[in-house]
Each structure stands twice: as structure tokens, then as C-alpha cells.
Amino acid sequence: MALVRLKRAAQITLPAELRKQFHLEEGDYLEIEAVKEGILLRPVSVLDPQQARKALRELLDRVHAKLPPSEQDPKAQEEEITRVIQELRREDAAAHRS
């Protein structure tokens, strides 16, 4: 167990062995949560919205190039994509809890 000290502006320094173990670098985000045993810090990924939008567009372009045109109207397609993304997020959250 490592001991850290609360510094000015409520900052702490994570021990090097933990930063290496969890592949943390300056600028990475940590989610913080109050739990029964104390405080839990959990690494999280945060994407730049513009970068994520560009990556999603590139992925959709590759997928659409291989599929026949959809019979769904654009609104139905968007609703289906939203549903799939929400389902994947729930699965990912459940996997991280276990």
C-alpha cells in the first residue's frame, strides 16, 4: 500500500509503480468515487468529440461501402445506431464493475 500526501490545491501524486501498472501519463483522466471503504480512483478514457466524430465517420464510411443501401429512413437508422451504442456502453460498464 502506498502513502500519498494531500498538497496545495488538494493535489496528490500517484506513486510511479501505480502509474506504470495502469499505464497512466500526464493529462490522463481518473474518475473518483466515494465508496464504503474510502475513495476509489479509476482510470477512464475521454475522447475529444471532434476526434471521435471523425473516427466514427471513417468507420461508418468503411461499413457502408460494404453493405447494400439500407431500406430504413435516416431517422430510423439514427435511432438504431443510438440503441446499439447505448447497449455497448451498458455492456462495457457491466464488464468494468465485475
N, C-alpha and C positions, 0 to 999 in steps of 0.2 A: 504494500500500500504506500502511495506517495503522499507527502505532506506539502501543501501549497499555502502560500500566504496571500491574503487579500491586500492589494496595493491601492495606490491613489486611483481615484475614479472607479473603484470596485473591480479592478483588473486582477486576473490571475494568470500565471504562466503554467501551461501544461508541461509536465516532465517530458524530456526528449524521448524516453522509451515508449511513452504512450503516443506521442506524435508519430513516431516511426511505426508502431504497431498498427495504428489506424490510418496511416498514410495522410496525415494532416499537414497542411502547409499554411503559411501566412495568407490570410484572406478567406480561408475555408469557413464555412458556417457550422455552428453547433446549435442544436435545439436543446433548450433547457426546460426541465420539468421538475416540479416538486412531487416527490414520492414519499411513501410512508417512511422509508429508511433514510431520507435526506434529499439530496439534489442529484438529478440524473442529467448528464450531458451526453448528447447523441449526435454524431456527425450526420449532416444532411446535405443533399445536393440541391443547389439553387441554380436555375438556368436563367440566363438573360432572355427576356421574352422575344426580342428580335432574333436572337440566335436560334432559339427553339422554334420559332415560326419558320425560319429559313430551312432548318433541318427537317421539319415536318413537311414543308412544301416539296423538298427534294425527295423525301420518302414517298409522298403521295404521287409525285410525277413518275417515279420508277414503278410503283404498283399499278397506276392507271395505264401505263404503257403496255402492261402485260395482260390486262383484263379487258373483256369486251365492254362496251359502253353500258352504264347502269340504266336500269329501267326505272329507278327511283328518281323522284324530283329532287332538286338540290336541298330543299328543307329536310326531307326525309333522310337523305344521305348525311346531312349535318347532325341530325338527331341520333342516327345510328352510330356515327363516329363518337359523339359525346357519350353515348351509353357504353361503348366499348372502352373508352378512356377511363370512365368512372369505375367500371368493373376491374380494369387492370390496376387502378390506384387502390381499390379495396383489397385486391389480392396481394399487392405489394405491401400494404400496411399490415395485413394479417401475417405475412411472412416475416416482417420485421419484429412483430410482437412475440413470435414464438422463438 
